[in-house]
């Protein structure tokens, strides 16, 4: 998993709470990252339909969904996130040893299962859930 997922979830919870258009600079300040990184992540969220953008000096991003309907799994899908993955594989499929030739495939299956379990769990958590956990019954800022 990359930290882009954290940037995306943080941005959507913040945008939901603020309930207004915020620039990438304002988002970056709250997320504690740089605006270019925020714009990269927000472009994917816009493409997935989670945010709208406004151009110009008053421009930025607006959360454009019902916070209680947007799940953390949907965000992961928009960013093409795999929670458990590795670029390195042990063994070699051309080796005669069954452990060496079969381990990479087995680990891929385990990683796929773990990712599926993560996604299943994240389908139960929404942006609204996180907002409520942070703010309780406080009203959104306007």
CNS distance restraints for C-alpha pairs under 8 A (distance, minus, plus):
assign (resid   1 and name CA) (resid   5 and name CA) 7.51 0.50 0.50
assign (resid   1 and name CA) (resid  81 and name CA) 6.08 0.50 0.50
assign (resid   1 and name CA) (resid  82 and name CA) 5.54 0.50 0.50
assign (resid   1 and name CA) (resid  83 and name CA) 4.47 0.50 0.50
assign (resid   1 and name CA) (resid  84 and name CA) 6.42 0.50 0.50
assign (resid   1 and name CA) (resid  85 and name CA) 7.31 0.50 0.50
assign (resid   2 and name CA) (resid   6 and name CA) 7.96 0.50 0.50
assign (resid   2 and name CA) (resid  81 and name CA) 7.39 0.50 0.50
assign (resid   3 and name CA) (resid   7 and name CA) 6.44 0.50 0.50
assign (resid   4 and name CA) (resid   8 and name CA) 6.13 0.50 0.50
assign (resid   4 and name CA) (resid  41 and name CA) 6.42 0.50 0.50
assign (resid   4 and name CA) (resid  79 and name CA) 7.87 0.50 0.50
assign (resid   5 and name CA) (resid   9 and name CA) 6.22 0.50 0.50
assign (resid   5 and name CA) (resid  75 and name CA) 7.61 0.50 0.50
assign (resid   5 and name CA) (resid  76 and name CA) 6.70 0.50 0.50
assign (resid   5 and name CA) (resid  79 and name CA) 7.13 0.50 0.50
assign (resid   5 and name CA) (resid  81 and name CA) 7.31 0.50 0.50
assign (resid   6 and name CA) (resid  10 and name CA) 5.94 0.50 0.50
assign (resid   7 and name CA) (resid  11 and name CA) 5.98 0.50 0.50
assign (resid   7 and name CA) (resid  31 and name CA) 6.75 0.50 0.50
assign (resid   7 and name CA) (resid  38 and name CA) 7.03 0.50 0.50
assign (resid   7 and name CA) (resid  41 and name CA) 7.23 0.50 0.50
assign (resid   8 and name CA) (resid  12 and name CA) 6.21 0.50 0.50
assign (resid   8 and name CA) (resid  41 and name CA) 6.28 0.50 0.50
assign (resid   8 and name CA) (resid  42 and name CA) 7.03 0.50 0.50
assign (resid   8 and name CA) (resid  45 and name CA) 7.58 0.50 0.50
assign (resid   8 and name CA) (resid  75 and name CA) 7.42 0.50 0.50
assign (resid   9 and name CA) (resid  13 and name CA) 6.18 0.50 0.50
assign (resid   9 and name CA) (resid  72 and name CA) 7.41 0.50 0.50
assign (resid   9 and name CA) (resid  75 and name CA) 7.38 0.50 0.50
assign (resid   9 and name CA) (resid 127 and name CA) 7.53 0.50 0.50
assign (resid  10 and name CA) (resid  14 and name CA) 6.10 0.50 0.50
assign (resid  10 and name CA) (resid  31 and name CA) 6.65 0.50 0.50
assign (resid  11 and name CA) (resid  15 and name CA) 5.94 0.50 0.50
assign (resid  11 and name CA) (resid  27 and name CA) 6.38 0.50 0.50
assign (resid  11 and name CA) (resid  31 and name CA) 7.13 0.50 0.50
assign (resid  12 and name CA) (resid  16 and name CA) 5.91 0.50 0.50
assign (resid  12 and name CA) (resid  63 and name CA) 6.47 0.50 0.50
assign (resid  12 and name CA) (resid 127 and name CA) 7.03 0.50 0.50
assign (resid  13 and name CA) (resid  17 and name CA) 6.13 0.50 0.50
assign (resid  13 and name CA) (resid 127 and name CA) 5.82 0.50 0.50
assign (resid  13 and name CA) (resid 128 and name CA) 7.69 0.50 0.50
assign (resid  13 and name CA) (resid 130 and name CA) 7.03 0.50 0.50
assign (resid  13 and name CA) (resid 131 and name CA) 6.05 0.50 0.50
assign (resid  14 and name CA) (resid  18 and name CA) 6.09 0.50 0.50
assign (resid  14 and name CA) (resid  27 and name CA) 7.78 0.50 0.50
assign (resid  15 and name CA) (resid  19 and name CA) 5.79 0.50 0.50
assign (resid  15 and name CA) (resid  20 and name CA) 6.83 0.50 0.50
assign (resid  15 and name CA) (resid  21 and name CA) 7.61 0.50 0.50
assign (resid  15 and name CA) (resid  22 and name CA) 7.18 0.50 0.50
assign (resid  15 and name CA) (resid  61 and name CA) 7.77 0.50 0.50
assign (resid  15 and name CA) (resid  62 and name CA) 6.42 0.50 0.50
assign (resid  15 and name CA) (resid  63 and name CA) 5.62 0.50 0.50
assign (resid  16 and name CA) (resid  20 and name CA) 7.99 0.50 0.50
assign (resid  16 and name CA) (resid  63 and name CA) 5.88 0.50 0.50
assign (resid  16 and name CA) (resid  67 and name CA) 6.95 0.50 0.50
assign (resid  16 and name CA) (resid 127 and name CA) 7.92 0.50 0.50
assign (resid  16 and name CA) (resid 131 and name CA) 7.82 0.50 0.50
assign (resid  16 and name CA) (resid 140 and name CA) 7.71 0.50 0.50
assign (resid  17 and name CA) (resid 131 and name CA) 6.99 0.50 0.50
assign (resid  17 and name CA) (resid 140 and name CA) 5.01 0.50 0.50
assign (resid  17 and name CA) (resid 141 and name CA) 6.13 0.50 0.50
assign (resid  18 and name CA) (resid 140 and name CA) 6.09 0.50 0.50
assign (resid  18 and name CA) (resid 141 and name CA) 4.88 0.50 0.50
assign (resid  18 and name CA) (resid 142 and name CA) 6.17 0.50 0.50
assign (resid  19 and name CA) (resid  62 and name CA) 7.29 0.50 0.50
assign (resid  19 and name CA) (resid  63 and name CA) 7.21 0.50 0.50
assign (resid  19 and name CA) (resid 140 and name CA) 6.71 0.50 0.50
assign (resid  19 and name CA) (resid 141 and name CA) 6.57 0.50 0.50
assign (resid  19 and name CA) (resid 142 and name CA) 6.17 0.50 0.50
assign (resid  20 and name CA) (resid  62 and name CA) 5.93 0.50 0.50
assign (resid  20 and name CA) (resid  63 and name CA) 7.83 0.50 0.50
assign (resid  20 and name CA) (resid 142 and name CA) 6.98 0.50 0.50
assign (resid  21 and name CA) (resid  53 and name CA) 7.97 0.50 0.50
assign (resid  21 and name CA) (resid  54 and name CA) 7.55 0.50 0.50
assign (resid  21 and name CA) (resid  58 and name CA) 7.99 0.50 0.50
assign (resid  21 and name CA) (resid  59 and name CA) 6.89 0.50 0.50
assign (resid  21 and name CA) (resid  60 and name CA) 5.50 0.50 0.50
assign (resid  21 and name CA) (resid  61 and name CA) 5.08 0.50 0.50
assign (resid  21 and name CA) (resid  62 and name CA) 4.67 0.50 0.50
assign (resid  21 and name CA) (resid  63 and name CA) 7.99 0.50 0.50
assign (resid  22 and name CA) (resid  26 and name CA) 6.06 0.50 0.50
assign (resid  22 and name CA) (resid  27 and name CA) 6.65 0.50 0.50
assign (resid  22 and name CA) (resid  59 and name CA) 7.21 0.50 0.50
assign (resid  22 and name CA) (resid  60 and name CA) 4.88 0.50 0.50
assign (resid  22 and name CA) (resid  61 and name CA) 5.26 0.50 0.50
assign (resid  22 and name CA) (resid  62 and name CA) 6.70 0.50 0.50
assign (resid  23 and name CA) (resid  27 and name CA) 6.31 0.50 0.50
assign (resid  23 and name CA) (resid  58 and name CA) 7.91 0.50 0.50
assign (resid  23 and name CA) (resid  59 and name CA) 6.21 0.50 0.50
assign (resid  23 and name CA) (resid  60 and name CA) 3.98 0.50 0.50
assign (resid  23 and name CA) (resid  61 and name CA) 6.17 0.50 0.50
assign (resid  24 and name CA) (resid  28 and name CA) 5.86 0.50 0.50
assign (resid  24 and name CA) (resid  35 and name CA) 5.15 0.50 0.50
assign (resid  24 and name CA) (resid  36 and name CA) 7.71 0.50 0.50
assign (resid  24 and name CA) (resid  38 and name CA) 6.02 0.50 0.50
assign (resid  24 and name CA) (resid  39 and name CA) 6.17 0.50 0.50
assign (resid  24 and name CA) (resid  60 and name CA) 6.34 0.50 0.50
assign (resid  24 and name CA) (resid  61 and name CA) 7.48 0.50 0.50
assign (resid  25 and name CA) (resid  29 and name CA) 6.13 0.50 0.50
assign (resid  25 and name CA) (resid  34 and name CA) 7.51 0.50 0.50
assign (resid  25 and name CA) (resid  35 and name CA) 5.13 0.50 0.50
assign (resid  26 and name CA) (resid  30 and name CA) 6.53 0.50 0.50
assign (resid  27 and name CA) (resid  31 and name CA) 6.06 0.50 0.50
assign (resid  27 and name CA) (resid  35 and name CA) 7.47 0.50 0.50
assign (resid  27 and name CA) (resid  38 and name CA) 7.20 0.50 0.50
assign (resid  28 and name CA) (resid  32 and name CA) 5.60 0.50 0.50
assign (resid  28 and name CA) (resid  33 and name CA) 5.06 0.50 0.50
assign (resid  28 and name CA) (resid  34 and name CA) 5.33 0.50 0.50
assign (resid  28 and name CA) (resid  35 and name CA) 5.12 0.50 0.50
assign (resid  28 and name CA) (resid  38 and name CA) 6.16 0.50 0.50
assign (resid  29 and name CA) (resid  33 and name CA) 6.64 0.50 0.50
assign (resid  29 and name CA) (resid  34 and name CA) 7.55 0.50 0.50
assign (resid  33 and name CA) (resid  37 and name CA) 7.11 0.50 0.50
assign (resid  33 and name CA) (resid  38 and name CA) 7.47 0.50 0.50
assign (resid  34 and name CA) (resid  38 and name CA) 6.57 0.50 0.50
assign (resid  35 and name CA) (resid  39 and name CA) 6.14 0.50 0.50
assign (resid  36 and name CA) (resid  40 and name CA) 6.31 0.50 0.50
assign (resid  37 and name CA) (resid  41 and name CA) 6.43 0.50 0.50
assign (resid  38 and name CA) (resid  42 and name CA) 5.94 0.50 0.50
assign (resid  39 and name CA) (resid  43 and name CA) 5.99 0.50 0.50
assign (resid  40 and name CA) (resid  44 and name CA) 7.04 0.50 0.50
assign (resid  41 and name CA) (resid  45 and name CA) 6.60 0.50 0.50
assign (resid  41 and name CA) (resid  79 and name CA) 7.83 0.50 0.50
assign (resid  42 and name CA) (resid  46 and name CA) 5.98 0.50 0.50
assign (resid  42 and name CA) (resid  51 and name CA) 7.76 0.50 0.50
assign (resid  43 and name CA) (resid  47 and name CA) 6.18 0.50 0.50
assign (resid  44 and name CA) (resid  48 and name CA) 6.25 0.50 0.50
assign (resid  44 and name CA) (resid  78 and name CA) 6.51 0.50 0.50
assign (resid  44 and name CA) (resid  79 and name CA) 6.43 0.50 0.50
assign (resid  45 and name CA) (resid  49 and name CA) 6.28 0.50 0.50
assign (resid  45 and name CA) (resid  50 and name CA) 5.38 0.50 0.50
assign (resid  45 and name CA) (resid  51 and name CA) 6.18 0.50 0.50
assign (resid  45 and name CA) (resid  75 and name CA) 7.57 0.50 0.50
assign (resid  45 and name CA) (resid  78 and name CA) 6.51 0.50 0.50
assign (resid  45 and name CA) (resid  79 and name CA) 7.60 0.50 0.50
assign (resid  46 and name CA) (resid  50 and name CA) 5.65 0.50 0.50
assign (resid  46 and name CA) (resid  51 and name CA) 4.88 0.50 0.50
assign (resid  46 and name CA) (resid  52 and name CA) 6.10 0.50 0.50
assign (resid  46 and name CA) (resid  53 and name CA) 7.55 0.50 0.50
assign (resid  48 and name CA) (resid  78 and name CA) 5.86 0.50 0.50
assign (resid  49 and name CA) (resid  64 and name CA) 7.57 0.50 0.50
assign (resid  50 and name CA) (resid  63 and name CA) 6.19 0.50 0.50
assign (resid  50 and name CA) (resid  64 and name CA) 5.67 0.50 0.50
assign (resid  50 and name CA) (resid  65 and name CA) 6.08 0.50 0.50
assign (resid  51 and name CA) (resid  61 and name CA) 6.27 0.50 0.50
assign (resid  51 and name CA) (resid  62 and name CA) 5.35 0.50 0.50
assign (resid  51 and name CA) (resid  63 and name CA) 4.51 0.50 0.50
assign (resid  51 and name CA) (resid  64 and name CA) 4.91 0.50 0.50
assign (resid  51 and name CA) (resid  65 and name CA) 7.44 0.50 0.50
assign (resid  52 and name CA) (resid  61 and name CA) 5.77 0.50 0.50
assign (resid  52 and name CA) (resid  62 and name CA) 5.23 0.50 0.50
assign (resid  52 and name CA) (resid  63 and name CA) 6.56 0.50 0.50
assign (resid  52 and name CA) (resid  64 and name CA) 6.09 0.50 0.50
assign (resid  53 and name CA) (resid  59 and name CA) 7.03 0.50 0.50
assign (resid  53 and name CA) (resid  60 and name CA) 5.56 0.50 0.50
assign (resid  53 and name CA) (resid  61 and name CA) 4.65 0.50 0.50
assign (resid  53 and name CA) (resid  62 and name CA) 6.23 0.50 0.50
assign (resid  54 and name CA) (resid  58 and name CA) 7.47 0.50 0.50
assign (resid  54 and name CA) (resid  59 and name CA) 4.47 0.50 0.50
assign (resid  54 and name CA) (resid  60 and name CA) 5.28 0.50 0.50
assign (resid  54 and name CA) (resid  61 and name CA) 6.47 0.50 0.50
assign (resid  54 and name CA) (resid  62 and name CA) 7.92 0.50 0.50
assign (resid  55 and name CA) (resid  59 and name CA) 4.50 0.50 0.50
assign (resid  55 and name CA) (resid  60 and name CA) 6.71 0.50 0.50
assign (resid  65 and name CA) (resid  69 and name CA) 7.55 0.50 0.50
assign (resid  65 and name CA) (resid  70 and name CA) 7.11 0.50 0.50
assign (resid  66 and name CA) (resid  70 and name CA) 6.64 0.50 0.50
assign (resid  67 and name CA) (resid 126 and name CA) 6.55 0.50 0.50
assign (resid  67 and name CA) (resid 127 and name CA) 4.97 0.50 0.50
assign (resid  67 and name CA) (resid 128 and name CA) 4.49 0.50 0.50
assign (resid  68 and name CA) (resid 126 and name CA) 5.58 0.50 0.50
assign (resid  68 and name CA) (resid 127 and name CA) 6.25 0.50 0.50
assign (resid  68 and name CA) (resid 128 and name CA) 4.56 0.50 0.50
assign (resid  68 and name CA) (resid 129 and name CA) 6.87 0.50 0.50
assign (resid  69 and name CA) (resid 126 and name CA) 6.35 0.50 0.50
assign (resid  69 and name CA) (resid 127 and name CA) 7.73 0.50 0.50
assign (resid  69 and name CA) (resid 128 and name CA) 7.73 0.50 0.50
assign (resid  70 and name CA) (resid  74 and name CA) 6.64 0.50 0.50
assign (resid  70 and name CA) (resid  75 and name CA) 7.73 0.50 0.50
assign (resid  70 and name CA) (resid 126 and name CA) 5.29 0.50 0.50
assign (resid  70 and name CA) (resid 127 and name CA) 5.95 0.50 0.50
assign (resid  70 and name CA) (resid 128 and name CA) 7.82 0.50 0.50
assign (resid  71 and name CA) (resid  75 and name CA) 6.69 0.50 0.50
assign (resid  71 and name CA) (resid 122 and name CA) 6.61 0.50 0.50
assign (resid  71 and name CA) (resid 123 and name CA) 5.39 0.50 0.50
assign (resid  71 and name CA) (resid 124 and name CA) 6.81 0.50 0.50
assign (resid  71 and name CA) (resid 125 and name CA) 5.50 0.50 0.50
assign (resid  71 and name CA) (resid 126 and name CA) 4.11 0.50 0.50
assign (resid  71 and name CA) (resid 127 and name CA) 6.39 0.50 0.50
assign (resid  72 and name CA) (resid  76 and name CA) 6.27 0.50 0.50
assign (resid  72 and name CA) (resid 122 and name CA) 5.18 0.50 0.50
assign (resid  72 and name CA) (resid 123 and name CA) 6.27 0.50 0.50
assign (resid  72 and name CA) (resid 124 and name CA) 7.96 0.50 0.50
assign (resid  72 and name CA) (resid 125 and name CA) 5.91 0.50 0.50
assign (resid  72 and name CA) (resid 126 and name CA) 5.78 0.50 0.50
assign (resid  72 and name CA) (resid 127 and name CA) 7.06 0.50 0.50
assign (resid  73 and name CA) (resid  77 and name CA) 6.17 0.50 0.50
assign (resid  73 and name CA) (resid 119 and name CA) 5.39 0.50 0.50
assign (resid  73 and name CA) (resid 120 and name CA) 7.65 0.50 0.50
assign (resid  73 and name CA) (resid 122 and name CA) 4.93 0.50 0.50
assign (resid  73 and name CA) (resid 123 and name CA) 5.15 0.50 0.50
assign (resid  74 and name CA) (resid  78 and name CA) 6.21 0.50 0.50
assign (resid  74 and name CA) (resid 123 and name CA) 7.52 0.50 0.50
assign (resid  75 and name CA) (resid  79 and name CA) 6.35 0.50 0.50
assign (resid  76 and name CA) (resid  80 and name CA) 5.87 0.50 0.50
assign (resid  76 and name CA) (resid  81 and name CA) 5.02 0.50 0.50
assign (resid  76 and name CA) (resid  82 and name CA) 7.78 0.50 0.50
assign (resid  77 and name CA) (resid  81 and name CA) 6.25 0.50 0.50
assign (resid  82 and name CA) (resid 115 and name CA) 6.34 0.50 0.50
assign (resid  83 and name CA) (resid 114 and name CA) 7.95 0.50 0.50
assign (resid  83 and name CA) (resid 115 and name CA) 5.75 0.50 0.50
assign (resid  83 and name CA) (resid 118 and name CA) 7.32 0.50 0.50
assign (resid  84 and name CA) (resid 111 and name CA) 5.69 0.50 0.50
assign (resid  84 and name CA) (resid 112 and name CA) 7.83 0.50 0.50
assign (resid  84 and name CA) (resid 114 and name CA) 6.77 0.50 0.50
assign (resid  84 and name CA) (resid 115 and name CA) 6.06 0.50 0.50
assign (resid  85 and name CA) (resid 111 and name CA) 6.33 0.50 0.50
assign (resid  89 and name CA) (resid 104 and name CA) 5.52 0.50 0.50
assign (resid  90 and name CA) (resid 100 and name CA) 7.20 0.50 0.50
assign (resid  90 and name CA) (resid 103 and name CA) 6.76 0.50 0.50
assign (resid  90 and name CA) (resid 104 and name CA) 5.83 0.50 0.50
assign (resid  91 and name CA) (resid  95 and name CA) 7.69 0.50 0.50
assign (resid  91 and name CA) (resid  99 and name CA) 7.57 0.50 0.50
assign (resid  91 and name CA) (resid 100 and name CA) 4.18 0.50 0.50
assign (resid  91 and name CA) (resid 101 and name CA) 5.82 0.50 0.50
assign (resid  91 and name CA) (resid 102 and name CA) 7.59 0.50 0.50
assign (resid  91 and name CA) (resid 103 and name CA) 6.51 0.50 0.50
assign (resid  91 and name CA) (resid 104 and name CA) 6.58 0.50 0.50
assign (resid  92 and name CA) (resid 100 and name CA) 5.68 0.50 0.50
assign (resid  92 and name CA) (resid 101 and name CA) 5.01 0.50 0.50
assign (resid  92 and name CA) (resid 102 and name CA) 7.89 0.50 0.50
assign (resid  92 and name CA) (resid 104 and name CA) 7.77 0.50 0.50
assign (resid  93 and name CA) (resid 100 and name CA) 6.90 0.50 0.50
assign (resid  93 and name CA) (resid 101 and name CA) 3.91 0.50 0.50
assign (resid  93 and name CA) (resid 102 and name CA) 6.53 0.50 0.50
assign (resid  94 and name CA) (resid 101 and name CA) 6.21 0.50 0.50
assign (resid  95 and name CA) (resid 100 and name CA) 6.29 0.50 0.50
assign (resid  95 and name CA) (resid 101 and name CA) 5.42 0.50 0.50
assign (resid  96 and name CA) (resid 100 and name CA) 7.62 0.50 0.50
assign (resid  96 and name CA) (resid 101 and name CA) 6.82 0.50 0.50
assign (resid  97 and name CA) (resid 101 and name CA) 6.07 0.50 0.50
assign (resid  98 and name CA) (resid 102 and name CA) 5.64 0.50 0.50
assign (resid  98 and name CA) (resid 103 and name CA) 7.99 0.50 0.50
assign (resid  99 and name CA) (resid 103 and name CA) 5.56 0.50 0.50
assign (resid 100 and name CA) (resid 104 and name CA) 7.90 0.50 0.50
assign (resid 102 and name CA) (resid 106 and name CA) 6.41 0.50 0.50
assign (resid 103 and name CA) (resid 107 and name CA) 6.11 0.50 0.50
assign (resid 104 and name CA) (resid 108 and name CA) 6.17 0.50 0.50
assign (resid 105 and name CA) (resid 109 and name CA) 6.37 0.50 0.50
assign (resid 106 and name CA) (resid 110 and name CA) 6.32 0.50 0.50
assign (resid 107 and name CA) (resid 111 and name CA) 6.04 0.50 0.50
assign (resid 108 and name CA) (resid 112 and name CA) 6.05 0.50 0.50
assign (resid 109 and name CA) (resid 113 and name CA) 6.19 0.50 0.50
assign (resid 110 and name CA) (resid 114 and name CA) 6.16 0.50 0.50
assign (resid 111 and name CA) (resid 115 and name CA) 6.10 0.50 0.50
assign (resid 112 and name CA) (resid 116 and name CA) 6.18 0.50 0.50
assign (resid 113 and name CA) (resid 117 and name CA) 6.20 0.50 0.50
assign (resid 114 and name CA) (resid 118 and name CA) 6.15 0.50 0.50
assign (resid 115 and name CA) (resid 119 and name CA) 6.15 0.50 0.50
assign (resid 116 and name CA) (resid 120 and name CA) 6.09 0.50 0.50
assign (resid 117 and name CA) (resid 121 and name CA) 6.26 0.50 0.50
assign (resid 118 and name CA) (resid 122 and name CA) 6.10 0.50 0.50
assign (resid 119 and name CA) (resid 123 and name CA) 6.15 0.50 0.50
assign (resid 120 and name CA) (resid 124 and name CA) 7.38 0.50 0.50
assign (resid 121 and name CA) (resid 125 and name CA) 7.41 0.50 0.50
assign (resid 122 and name CA) (resid 126 and name CA) 7.92 0.50 0.50
assign (resid 125 and name CA) (resid 129 and name CA) 6.00 0.50 0.50
assign (resid 125 and name CA) (resid 130 and name CA) 7.57 0.50 0.50
assign (resid 126 and name CA) (resid 130 and name CA) 6.60 0.50 0.50
assign (resid 127 and name CA) (resid 131 and name CA) 6.18 0.50 0.50
assign (resid 128 and name CA) (resid 132 and name CA) 6.01 0.50 0.50
assign (resid 129 and name CA) (resid 133 and name CA) 6.20 0.50 0.50
assign (resid 130 and name CA) (resid 134 and name CA) 6.25 0.50 0.50
assign (resid 131 and name CA) (resid 135 and name CA) 5.94 0.50 0.50
assign (resid 131 and name CA) (resid 136 and name CA) 7.44 0.50 0.50
assign (resid 132 and name CA) (resid 136 and name CA) 4.54 0.50 0.50
assign (resid 132 and name CA) (resid 137 and name CA) 6.66 0.50 0.50
